């Protein structure tokens, strides 16, 4: 007979559905492009604006997919209470916490922080005015004072917050690879994690992917419409 404390078998379980994975990698590529074009300036600012609108479309998609997406892509799966965060930090998780599946409490804080900062950065860019040659497509809908505050944030604190969150993200990935022997990048590439048998997977079939595609098209169309307002 196997011992009572035998480790249950682990099986590949779909955690990150394809729409979530595409969002993740497209967002990362766009943010890199925004940093490069924003620092180059000049004619590159036009691409900076386009990439900013693409990031805006991606963020709106993620907000919607956080409600309609696969089980572990939904915000409700990683929206933790202070008590759950305390249990995680003390290493005393309860069986129903399941911090090992999607985002743990610290990871969830990072996700919401990134989404919030990027949303603010896009919003301020939409109404910013550099008083040289570039204004956001929605600048004409706000007062000069509001545009000034938005521009100050967009060119000042905003980028540094993004740099800091990106650095924390990289440090977390290195920590998981080196000390916990978990390759998060690989899981976000193919979508599966080795988890105990019976762990409910995220829906990732043709119907859910089609729904994601329709939502993405609507978000992209909205971004194009906003761009043309400018």
Secondary structure, 3 states (H helix, E strand, C coil): CCCCCCCCCEEEEECCCHHHHHHHHHHHHHHHHHHHHHHHCCCHHHHHHHHHHHHHHHHHHHHHHHHHCCHHHCHHHCCCCHHHHHHHHHCCCCCCCCCCCCCCHHHHHHHHHHHHHHHHHHHHHHHCECCCCCECCCHHHCCHHHHHHHHHHHHCHHHHHHHHHHHHHHHHHHHHHHCCCCCHHHHHHHCEEEEECCCCCCCCCHHHHHHHHHHHHHHHHHHHHHHHHC
